[in-house]
Amino acid sequence: MRKGILLCYHGTRSNEGIKDTIKLLKVFKKRNKDCTVKIGYLEITRPTIENQLDFFFKKKFDNLLIAPAMIFSGNHVTKDIPKIINNSKKKFKKIPKINFVPPLIKSKKFFDVIQNNLIKNLQKLKNKTKTGLIVLASNTINTYAKSQINSLAKKIVKKNKFKFYKILLVTLNKENIKKELKKLISNYEFIILPIFLFRGNLLENLQLVIKQNKKTNKNKFILCSHINNYKKIASLMNNLIKNNTT
């Protein structure tokens, strides 16, 4: 029986971001040696998801797992990728049995990955009574994804007893990030927690804004790294595959 796994990424113009996606691919391949593992990008980067679906359909695989390397149930997961799959199906008379794996937020242990990333930076705080948390994620219009982001933020705040928190859904517009940071309470320290799997222009813009902010000395920002423990991420994705295919 021929089994395939297609890791679906968003796509980026960032070379560092592409390197991150390849890191996850390599780890994932090592843990799924009985499967043919490919990656496809939704936009910007190649190979596309459609290209890779054509590969699996032409080679007449028996089973195909669609695994979005994404965190929340936004439109990419719930609409865009399923639409591409449905369009690709129409080109072939025979297709594999397809299973769709949910995004990482559906893993009960995903919170542990977030928490471990945060703990490293909590030790840098000088005054915990004047500390706020900024949970930063990519902008979405999907109400379900927004609800997931909000629930995750509340869980982080409760676990770590932050007095103040704010959720920022960011676009590539650096000026909007600057405006939002200026609205924050003066003389507070803020931990900024980016909920990104990979590096890219959003993270680069954030880093630039924080660097510029240091000149004003209004607030101190401690920036956590993006979610880059790809061994753990691969493990969580494998558990999601197991739970959704048995």
N, C-alpha and C positions, 0 to 999 in steps of 0.2 A: 504494500500500500504506500503510495507516494503522498507525503504530507508536506504542506508548505505553510509558512508564516510570513505575512506581509506587515512589517512595521510601518505605520503611517505617520509621517512628520508634517509639520506645517510648511517648512521651507524658509530659507533666510538668505540674505546677501552677505551675511557675516561669515568670513572664513573660519573664525573661532567657533561659531555656532555649528557649522558643517562638521568640523572636527569632533564636536561633542556628540552629534548624531552618530558618527561613525564609531566612536568609543562605545556607545550603547549597543550598536549593532554587533561589534566584536564580542562583547560580554555575552550578549544574548545568543549568539551562535554557539559559543562554548557550552552553554547550558541547554541547548536544543540540537544536539548533534544528529538526532534521528530525523530532523526536518531540514528542508531547504528554506533558508531565511533570506528575505530580500527587504530592501527599504524603498519606499516611494514617498515623494513629496507632493503636498497638496498644491503648492504654487511656488513660483520663483526658481526653485532648485530642481535639477534633474538627477535621476530618472523620476518621472511622475508616477503617481499611484496607478493611473491608467496604463502606462507602459508596463508596469510590473504585473498588473492583472492580466494583460495580454500574454505575458510570459507563462504564468501559471495555467491559464486556460488553454493555450496552444500545446503545452507539454502534457496536458491531460492529467493533472494531479487529481487524486481522489478526495483529499480534504485540504481546505485552506482556512487558516485563521487570520482574520483581519484584526490587528492589534494596534490601536492608536496610541502612539507615544505622546499622550497629552494628559493633562491633569483633570480638567473639568468637562462636564457634559455640555459644552457650547455647541454652536451651530456647525462647526467643523465635524464634530463627532456625530451629532444627531441628524444633520441634513446633508452636508457637503460630501462627506465620504460615502454614505449610503447611496447618494445620487450617482456618484461616479461608478460605484459597483453595479447598480441597476442598468446604467447605460452600457457598461462593458458586457454584461450578460447577454444583451440583445445581439451581439456580434457573433455569438457562438451557439451551436446547437447543443453541445454537451459541456457542462461546467462542473467543477468540484462541489462537494458539500461545503458550504461556507458557514463559519461561526464568527460572530462579531464579539470581540472582547471589550468590556467596558473600560473607561478611563481610570487613571490611578486613584482618583478620589474615592472610588468604590472599594478600594482596599482598606480594610480595617487598620492595617499597620502603616498606612501612608502618613498618618499623623506623627508616628514615631520618627520618621525621616525628617519631617519639618522641625520637630522638637529638638532633635540632635543637632541640627544646623543652628538653631537659636541658642542653645545652651552655651555653645562656644563663645558667643558674644555677650551673654548676660554678665559674665565675669568682668567685662570691661567697663561696666557702669560705675559711676562714682557716687551718685545719689539716687537710690532706687525709689525714693518718695517723689522724685520729680522726673519720672521716666514715662515715655509714651511708646507705643508700638504702631508702626505703619506697615500694614499688610498691603503689598503691592502686586497687582496682577494685570495681565493684558486685558484691555477693554473688551467687553462683550455686550451684546444686546439681548442675549438669551437669558430669560428670567430664571430658569432652572440653574444655570451656571452661576448667576449672581447669588442665588440662594445658597449654593454650595460654598462659594467664597465667603459669604457672610457667616455661615455655620462654622467653617474652618477657623475664621478669625476669632469668633467668640470662644471657641474651644481653646485656642492658643492663649487668649487673654485670661480665661478662667484658670488654666493650668499654671500660668506664670504670674498671676495676680497683678497684672498691669492696671494702673489707675485710669489710663487714658489710651484709646486706640482709634485709629482711622483706617479706612480701606480706600486705597487709591487704584482706580482702574485706568491705566495709562495707554496713550497712543504714542505715535512717534513725534508728537508736538512737544518739544522741550519746554516751551513757554508755559504750557499748562501745568507741567510738573513744578516749575518754579513758583507759579501762582499758588498752587495747593500747599507747598511747603511754607510759603510766607504766611499762610493763615494759621499756622500752628502756634501753640502757646509759647510765649517767649521764655528763654532761660531754661527750657526743658532739654533733657537728652532724649533722643529718639532712636530706637532700633528700627531699621528698615529691613523688612523681610520680603525679598522678591520671590514670588511663587512661580519661578521659571525653571523649566527642565534644561534649557540650553542657553548659551550666551547668544546675544544678538543686538540689534540696534536699540531695542528698548532698554536693555541693561546698560549699554554704552552711554545712552543719553542720561540715564539716571546717575551714573558715575560722574559724568561731566557736571551735572547740576549740583551735586553734592560738593564737588571740588570747588566750584565757583562760590558756593554758599559759605565755605570756610573763611572767606575774606571778610564777611560781615560779622562773624562771631555771634550771631543771634541765637543759633541753636547748634548743638553738637549732634551729628548724625553718625550712627554706627551701622554700616552697611553689611548685612550678612551676604554670604555667597549665594549664587543660584543653587538649585538642587543638583548636585554633581556627583552624588554617590551612585554611580551607574550599576555597580554590583548589586546594591540593595534594590534599585529600581527594577533591574532585570528579574530579581527574585520575586518582587511584588507582582510584576506582570505575569510571571510564570504561575503564581498562585491564582491570579485572576483567570488565566487560561484554564487551569485545572478545575476551578470552581464553576466555570461556564461551559465546559465541554463534557462533563461526566454526569 
